[in-house]
Amino acid sequence: MRKTVLILLFVVSVFAENSSKKYINITTKSMDNIVDVDLKVRHLMIGEEEAKRKKRLPSYMTHLNVSVANNIVYDIWTNSDLKNIPKFKFKFSNENLDNEITIFYINNDNKIKYKTFLMKEKSFKSKTIDKKIFNSLEKWRDSKPQAWKAKNLKNALTELYSSSSFEQGGFKLNIPKFPPYYAIKLNIKSKMKFKSIAVLKNTKQLALVAVFNLTQFSIIDYDLILRSSSSERSSNLVITVVGQTEDGKLYGTNIVRNVCTTDCDEY
């Protein structure tokens, strides 16, 4: 009976990921030209290690982009360390922009999905995306491929920014005091102006979790939910966030947490 239930859950999950109508859920709130976005992508996020263990092909997002009237308001490059069915919470400045939000993401196999959401009508519509809007931003997977293979913070930062040294400060980070290994809620805030922001963790596998590109519409108030792989579950978690300014200076902040690895309460 238990095997039957597990198989049923798996089929439902795959259907949710591939459904053309339900693979993206979004809610928005607007006040004083600031838009709060809560975005969920129904993706299983199966990394290389998990795929090998389950004898499946890897399947995870490598790039998520959100634009309004062809202006990029949110841009993140990722690996498979985001929680399955990943959630993204962020804010952006919407002055003189538009009602339409276009969400675009790429898988590790380079397959592309996108949807356009009408904020006032709270509904989706079909629309062709103008890929030229991406030309002005760093394509971190293409330009810094070795950074995504690095197994420690020093090597990952050196590959990203040609330096592993940074000035302490620049960010306010928050993680619950005792998060479960499968759902580590991270909030990143900053009032500084950065060109890009990298999220890294102490690890036995891959150190680089994500890189954000920032634009004139970006507000640095980001929520991500991370997870640790089965081979690197440790009670001691260190998350480091490093930002690069337009003049190339690096600023960084880290946060240390004890992580629940067994018998975790619901997060």
Secondary structure, 3 states (H helix, E strand, C coil): CHHHHHHHHHHHHHHHHHCCCCCEEEEEEEECCEEEEEEEECCCCECHHHHHHHCCCCECEEEEEEEECCEEEEEEEECCCECCCCEEEEEEECCCCCCEEEEEEEECCCCEEEEEEECCCCEEECCCCCHHHHHHCCCHHHHCHHHHHCCCHHHHHHHHHCCCCCEECCCEEECCCCCECCCEEEEEECCCCCCEEEEEECCCCCCEEEEEECCCCEEEEEEEEECCCHHHCCCEEEEEEEEECCCCCEEEEEEEEECECCCCCCC
